[in-house]
Amino acid sequence: MGRLSNILRFALVLLAALCSGALMVGTRAGDGAFAASASASRVVLSVPAEVSQGTPAVAKGRVAPAQPGRVVLQVWKAGAWRTVAAGAVSGGRFRFAFVLRQATPGALRMRATLMQGRRSIGSSPVRKVQLRPAKVAPEAIPTPPKSTGAVDSAAPPAAEEPPPGEEPPSEEEEPPVPAGNAYWGAWIGSQLTGEAAPWDMDAVSEFEQMVGKSPSLLEFSSPWADCSNSPCTYYTFPWDPFEATRAYGAIPFFSWGSQMIPGTPEQPDFQLADVIAGKHDSYIHAWATKAAEWGHPFFLRFDWEMNGDWFPWGEGVNGNQPGEFVTAWRHVHDIFTEEGATNATWVWCPYVNHLNLYSSLYPGDAYVDWTCLDGYNWGERYGWRTFDSLYEKAYAKVTETIAPSKPLAIGEIAASESAGSKAVWIEEMFEALDLRYPKVDALIWFETLSNGMDWPLESSESATDAFAAGVSDPRFLGNVFSGNGGGQVPPP
């Protein structure tokens, strides 16, 4: 009996220990699950139940736990999530404007995704939004009848209940959403997908995902001829890349140089005097004819950075003489007019140095639609330059003296990671544009590996985030231009 009692006591102790261990294991597993759920990011999105095409609306919400990053607003379209807007997270909350223009009216699925650099941290539950056709303004607003004091017997519609777990919408009136007033985009190289945009539109999708917003401009370029074999082969109007850009909803920003490849600035068959004498007229006529046939607005940045000595169209190189640049520009412009290619928006674009040459190189207001500036912060290679130190004097020269009535674009801009903070430089660039450069109506980042420089934004996560935060401002327009008709590109 005593032995049985001892065995029973031992069994009870063992059972208690096993139960205790199971509880401990269970507690630890529970703690681990709790910790995992606490560290996971929860994104809550609030959007209107209905929006109209082309009418600004507001997306807002919160991120828990609060952390740095940006939120991209996405719509499910053609079997993939497409980014339509983005905004920064501040104090665990976000709020930004969005506009839907390209989607077909009907029920849409939307979500918000938290991004840190190119990494997706978490997404909100999908929200259903009813997209209505664009509103048509009434011809006249009728005068409301005078009140009779009678009470309308119709009951007001019931307020929509917020989704479970979300805060009810605020009763306070929403502030007005600012309209976009600037184009933006990039010159996207082959480093993202192996081929440059817009020949490879996957490169555009990669860039869009990286910065959280769809660009309204895509820049690319072409010389006049390839002379690697004899005779030279001339490059025709790039119809397919223009069509791909337009189908995406962006505007082509095309840099077209009167030169051959391969070559140096010394190109005897591509002197300004050759252009003036009509040596290349048959090519220019054919190109302009195709441009007119294509028929949609595009930027034509012809013979850019003409105040430098690194292109064969610069005066002082390649046997070019003073005054020939303006004469050659007007000659090419006149051919476009003759062929009816009035959808070309002519962009005159010097570099930000050699300001003393600007006046003698300007073709005149009748031959220029937009002005432009290029400038880079080369970092330790040529010395760190702030945005203002690069652009302030050139901007004043162009907007106050050369062409005060013309809109201005920044056609190429980038900064190096060397000798300073690229992210801070980008933040200061956007701040300067907002406060001190009101006539800049377009901005294009040079998203291309060139000259051994780290120009692309993916050189660091902080640079990517800084640029994404800057272009998330609603004033920078997205890819909403697939429906553009004829004529030139208007100021936004």
C-alpha positions in Angstrom: 0.0 0.0 0.0 2.8 2.4 0.9 4.6 1.5 -2.4 1.4 2.1 -4.3 1.0 5.4 -2.6 4.5 6.4 -3.5 4.0 5.4 -7.1 0.7 7.4 -7.2 2.4 10.5 -5.7 5.2 10.2 -8.3 2.7 9.9 -11.1 0.8 13.0 -9.9 4.1 15.0 -9.6 5.1 13.9 -13.1 1.7 14.8 -14.5 1.8 18.2 -12.9 5.3 18.8 -14.3 4.1 17.8 -17.8 1.1 20.1 -17.5 3.3 22.9 -16.3 5.7 22.4 -19.2 2.9 22.3 -21.6 1.6 25.5 -20.2 5.0 27.1 -20.4 5.4 26.0 -24.0 2.0 27.2 -24.8 2.7 30.6 -23.1 6.0 31.0 -25.0 4.3 30.1 -28.3 1.6 32.6 -27.4 4.1 35.2 -26.5 5.9 34.6 -29.8 2.7 34.9 -31.8 1.9 38.1 -30.0 5.3 39.5 -30.6 5.0 38.6 -34.3 1.6 40.2 -34.6 2.8 43.3 -32.8 5.8 43.8 -35.0 3.8 43.2 -38.2 2.6 46.4 -39.9 -1.1 47.0 -40.0 -2.3 49.4 -42.6 -5.8 50.9 -42.5 -7.1 52.7 -45.5 -10.1 55.1 -45.8 -11.3 56.2 -49.2 -14.7 57.6 -50.5 -17.2 54.9 -51.4 -17.7 56.8 -54.7 -15.4 59.0 -56.8 -15.8 60.6 -60.2 -13.3 60.4 -63.1 -10.9 63.3 -63.1 -12.1 64.6 -59.7 -9.6 64.8 -56.9 -10.4 62.7 -53.8 -8.5 62.0 -50.6 -7.0 58.8 -49.3 -6.2 58.7 -45.6 -5.4 56.2 -42.9 -2.9 55.0 -40.4 -0.1 52.5 -40.0 0.5 50.5 -36.8 3.0 50.5 -35.3 4.0 53.9 -36.4 7.2 53.8 -38.5 8.9 55.8 -41.3 8.1 55.0 -45.0 5.6 56.0 -47.6 2.2 54.6 -48.5 1.3 53.9 -52.2 -2.4 53.8 -53.2 -3.0 51.0 -55.7 -5.9 49.9 -58.0 -6.3 46.4 -59.3 -6.2 46.7 -63.1 -5.4 44.2 -65.9 -4.4 41.5 -63.4 -2.0 43.6 -61.4 -1.9 46.3 -58.7 -1.2 49.7 -60.3 0.0 52.6 -58.3 -2.1 55.8 -58.7 -0.8 58.0 -55.9 1.5 58.0 -52.9 2.1 59.9 -49.7 4.4 60.0 -46.7 3.6 58.5 -43.3 3.8 61.0 -40.4 3.2 60.0 -36.9 1.7 56.8 -38.0 -0.9 58.5 -40.3 -1.1 59.4 -44.0 -3.3 61.6 -46.1 -2.9 62.5 -49.8 -4.9 63.3 -52.9 -5.5 61.0 -55.8 -7.2 61.3 -59.2 -8.6 58.4 -61.3 -8.7 59.2 -65.0 -7.8 56.1 -67.0 -9.9 53.5 -65.2 -13.3 52.4 -66.7 -16.3 53.5 -64.7 -17.5 50.8 -62.4 -16.5 49.0 -59.2 -12.8 49.3 -58.4 -10.6 47.5 -55.8 -8.1 49.7 -54.0 -5.6 49.1 -51.3 -2.8 51.0 -49.5 0.7 49.5 -49.2 3.4 50.6 -46.9 6.8 50.8 -48.6 10.3 51.3 -47.2 12.6 51.8 -50.1 11.6 49.2 -52.6 10.3 46.8 -49.9 6.6 46.2 -49.3 6.0 46.1 -45.5 2.2 45.4 -45.5 -1.0 46.2 -47.2 -4.5 47.3 -46.1 -7.6 45.3 -46.6 -9.0 45.8 -50.1 -11.6 48.6 -50.3 -14.3 48.7 -53.0 -14.8 52.1 -54.7 -17.4 52.9 -57.3 -15.9 55.0 -60.1 -18.5 57.3 -61.7 -18.1 58.9 -65.1 -16.5 62.3 -65.2 -18.8 65.1 -64.1 -20.2 67.4 -66.7 -20.6 71.0 -65.5 -24.1 72.3 -65.9 -24.7 75.1 -68.3 -26.3 77.2 -65.7 -26.9 76.9 -61.9 -30.6 77.5 -61.2 -31.6 79.8 -58.4 -32.9 77.8 -55.5 -36.5 78.5 -54.5 -37.2 80.6 -51.4 -37.9 78.6 -48.3 -41.6 78.1 -47.4 -40.8 76.8 -43.9 -42.1 73.4 -44.8 -40.1 70.4 -43.6 -39.1 67.8 -46.2 -40.8 64.5 -45.1 -38.1 62.4 -46.8 -35.8 60.8 -44.4 -32.0 61.5 -44.9 -30.0 58.6 -46.1 -28.5 56.4 -43.4 -24.8 57.1 -42.7 -22.6 54.3 -43.9 -21.1 52.2 -41.1 -17.3 52.2 -41.1 -15.6 48.8 -41.6 -15.0 46.8 -38.4 -11.9 48.0 -36.5 -11.8 51.4 -38.3 -12.5 54.8 -36.9 -15.6 56.5 -38.1 -14.9 59.3 -40.6 -14.4 62.8 -39.2 -17.4 65.2 -39.3 -15.2 68.2 -40.0 -15.1 69.5 -43.6 -12.3 68.2 -45.8 -9.9 70.9 -47.0 -9.8 71.4 -50.8 -7.5 69.2 -52.7 -4.9 71.2 -54.7 -4.9 70.7 -58.4 -1.7 69.4 -60.0 0.5 72.1 -61.6 3.7 70.4 -62.6 4.8 67.6 -64.9 7.5 65.2 -63.6 9.3 62.2 -64.9 12.6 60.4 -65.5 15.1 59.4 -68.1 15.1 55.7 -67.2 18.1 53.7 -68.2 18.6 50.0 -68.6 19.9 49.2 -65.1 16.5 48.2 -63.8 15.4 45.6 -66.5 18.3 45.3 -68.9 16.7 47.7 -71.5 15.9 51.4 -71.3 12.5 53.0 -71.2 10.3 53.4 -73.2 11.5 50.6 -75.4 11.0 48.4 -72.3 7.9 49.6 -70.4 8.8 47.2 -67.6 11.5 49.6 -66.7 8.8 52.3 -66.2 6.8 49.9 -64.0 9.9 49.2 -61.9 10.6 52.9 -61.5 7.0 53.6 -60.7 7.0 50.9 -58.0 10.2 52.3 -56.6 9.0 55.9 -56.1 5.3 55.1 -55.5 3.9 57.3 -58.3 3.3 57.2 -62.0 5.4 59.8 -64.0 3.7 62.1 -66.4 6.9 62.5 -68.6 9.3 59.9 -70.0 12.5 61.3 -71.5 14.6 59.5 -74.1 16.8 60.5 -76.9 18.2 59.8 -80.4 20.9 61.2 -82.7 20.1 61.8 -86.3 22.3 59.0 -87.7 24.3 55.9 -87.0 27.5 56.1 -89.0 29.2 52.9 -87.6 28.9 51.6 -91.2 29.0 53.4 -94.5 26.7 54.9 -95.6 25.1 56.3 -92.5 21.7 55.1 -91.4 19.3 57.8 -90.3 17.0 57.2 -87.3 13.3 57.5 -88.2 10.6 59.0 -86.1 10.4 56.7 -83.0 6.7 55.8 -83.5 6.6 52.7 -81.3 8.3 54.3 -78.2 6.0 57.3 -78.6 3.0 55.1 -78.8 4.1 53.1 -75.7 4.6 56.3 -73.8 1.2 57.6 -74.7 -0.5 54.3 -74.0 1.0 54.4 -70.5 -0.5 57.9 -70.1 2.8 59.9 -70.1 4.0 62.6 -72.5 7.2 61.9 -74.6 10.0 64.3 -73.7 12.3 63.6 -76.7 15.9 64.9 -76.9 16.9 65.0 -80.6 20.5 65.7 -81.5 21.9 66.8 -84.9 24.8 64.4 -84.7 26.0 60.9 -85.6 27.1 58.0 -83.5 29.7 56.9 -82.8 31.7 60.1 -82.7 33.2 63.0 -80.8 32.3 66.6 -80.8 34.2 66.9 -84.1 31.9 65.7 -86.8 32.5 67.4 -90.1 29.3 66.0 -91.7 27.2 67.3 -88.9 28.2 70.9 -88.6 25.7 73.6 -88.0 26.6 75.0 -91.4 25.5 71.6 -92.9 22.1 71.9 -91.3 21.7 75.5 -92.5 22.7 74.6 -96.1 20.0 71.9 -96.2 22.3 68.9 -96.3 20.0 67.0 -94.0 16.7 68.5 -95.2 15.2 65.3 -96.7 15.7 63.5 -93.4 14.2 66.4 -91.3 11.2 66.6 -93.7 10.6 62.9 -93.4 10.9 62.9 -89.6 8.6 66.0 -89.2 6.0 64.4 -91.6 5.8 61.3 -89.3 5.6 63.5 -86.3 2.6 65.3 -87.8 1.0 62.0 -88.7 1.4 60.7 -85.2 -0.4 63.9 -84.2 -0.2 63.9 -80.4 1.6 66.4 -78.2 5.2 65.8 -77.3 8.2 67.8 -76.1 11.1 68.2 -78.6 14.3 69.1 -76.8 16.4 69.9 -79.8 20.2 70.2 -79.6 20.3 70.7 -75.8 23.2 72.0 -73.7 24.3 74.1 -76.7 26.3 76.4 -74.5 28.8 73.6 -73.7 31.6 72.1 -75.8 30.7 68.4 -75.5 28.2 68.2 -78.4 28.9 68.8 -82.1 26.3 71.5 -82.3 28.0 73.8 -79.8 29.4 77.0 -81.1 33.1 77.1 -80.9 33.5 73.3 -81.6 33.2 71.3 -84.8 34.0 74.3 -86.9 30.7 76.0 -85.9 30.6 79.8 -86.0 28.9 82.4 -83.8 25.3 82.9 -84.8 24.9 79.5 -86.6 23.1 77.8 -83.7 20.1 80.1 -83.9 20.0 80.0 -87.7 20.1 76.1 -87.7 17.4 75.9 -85.0 15.1 78.2 -87.0 15.8 76.2 -90.2 14.7 72.9 -88.6 11.7 74.6 -86.9 10.5 76.0 -90.2 10.5 72.6 -91.8 8.3 71.3 -89.0 5.9 74.1 -89.5 5.9 73.5 -93.3 5.1 69.8 -92.7 2.3 70.6 -90.2 4.1 69.1 -87.2 2.6 71.7 -84.8 2.3 69.0 -82.1 6.0 69.4 -81.4 6.6 71.5 -78.3 10.1 73.1 -78.8 12.3 73.1 -75.7 15.4 75.3 -75.6 17.7 73.8 -72.9 21.2 75.2 -72.0 23.3 73.8 -69.1 23.4 75.8 -65.9 26.9 77.3 -66.6 28.2 79.8 -69.2 25.3 82.2 -68.6 27.0 84.8 -70.8 26.2 82.7 -73.9 22.4 82.4 -73.2 21.3 85.5 -75.1 23.3 84.8 -78.3 22.0 81.2 -78.4 18.3 81.9 -77.9 16.3 81.5 -81.1 13.5 83.9 -80.1 10.1 83.5 -78.6 8.5 82.7 -81.9 10.7 79.6 -82.2 10.7 78.4 -78.5 7.7 77.0 -76.6 9.4 76.0 -73.3 12.7 76.9 -71.8 14.7 74.4 -69.9 17.8 73.9 -67.7 20.1 71.0 -67.1 22.4 70.7 -64.1 24.0 68.0 -61.9 25.6 67.7 -58.5 28.7 65.7 -59.3 29.8 65.2 -55.7 33.5 64.7 -55.1 34.3 64.5 -58.8 33.8 68.3 -59.4 32.9 69.5 -55.9 29.6 69.2 -54.0 27.0 71.7 -55.3 23.7 72.6 -53.7 20.6 72.9 -55.8 20.6 76.7 -55.4 24.3 77.0 -56.2 23.6 75.2 -59.5 20.3 76.7 -60.6 19.7 80.0 -58.9 21.6 82.3 -61.3 20.6 80.4 -64.5 17.0 80.3 -63.5 17.0 84.1 -62.9 18.7 84.7 -66.2 16.2 82.7 -68.2 13.0 83.7 -66.4 13.9 87.4 -66.0 15.9 88.2 -69.1 15.8 85.6 -71.8 12.2 84.4 -71.9 10.1 85.6 -69.0 6.9 84.6 -70.6 7.8 80.9 -71.2 7.3 77.9 -68.9 10.5 76.3 -67.7 11.5 72.6 -67.4 14.4 71.0 -65.7 15.4 68.5 -68.4 18.1 66.6 -66.6 19.0 66.6 -62.9 20.6 64.2 -60.5 23.1 64.1 -57.6 25.8 61.8 -56.5 26.1 59.9 -53.1 29.7 61.0 -52.8 30.9 63.9 -50.6 27.4 64.4 -49.0 23.9 63.2 -48.4 22.0 62.5 -51.7 18.8 62.2 -49.7 19.2 65.5 -48.0 20.1 67.1 -51.4 16.9 65.8 -52.9 14.8 67.0 -50.0 16.4 70.5 -50.3 15.7 70.4 -54.1 12.0 69.9 -53.6 11.9 72.5 -50.9 13.7 75.0 -53.2 11.4 74.3 -56.1 8.4 74.9 -53.9 9.6 78.1 -52.4 11.9 79.9 -54.9 11.4 78.5 -58.4 7.7 79.1 -59.2 8.2 79.0 -63.0 9.5 75.4 -63.0 6.6 73.5 -64.5 8.4 70.2 -65.2 11.1 68.1 -63.5 12.9 65.1 -65.0 15.3 63.0 -62.9 18.3 61.4 -64.8 17.6 57.8 -63.7 20.5 56.4 -65.8 24.0 55.1 -65.1 26.3 57.4 -67.1 29.9 58.6 -66.9 30.6 56.2 -64.0 28.2 58.2 -61.8 25.6 56.9 -59.4 22.8 59.1 -60.7 19.9 56.6 -60.3 17.7 56.9 -57.2 18.3 53.3 -56.2 21.8 54.2 -55.1 20.4 54.3 -51.6 17.1 53.6 -49.9 17.2 57.1 -48.3 17.5 58.7 -51.7 14.6 56.7 -53.0 12.5 57.6 -50.1 13.4 61.3 -50.3 12.4 61.5 -54.0 9.2 59.5 -53.4 8.2 61.9 -50.7 8.9 64.8 -52.9 6.8 63.7 -55.9 4.0 62.4 -53.7 2.9 66.1 -53.5 -0.4 66.3 -55.5 1.0 69.2 -57.5 3.1 66.7 -59.5 0.8 65.2 -62.1 0.7 61.4 -62.8 0.2 59.5 -66.0 -3.2 60.9 -67.0 -2.5 61.9 -70.6 -3.3 58.9 -72.8 -6.3 60.8 -74.1 -4.4 63.9 -75.3 -5.5 65.1 -78.7 -3.5 67.3 -81.1 -1.7 70.5 -80.5 1.2 71.3 -78.3 1.9 70.5 -74.6 0.3 73.2 -72.5 1.7 74.4 -69.2 0.1 72.3 -66.5 
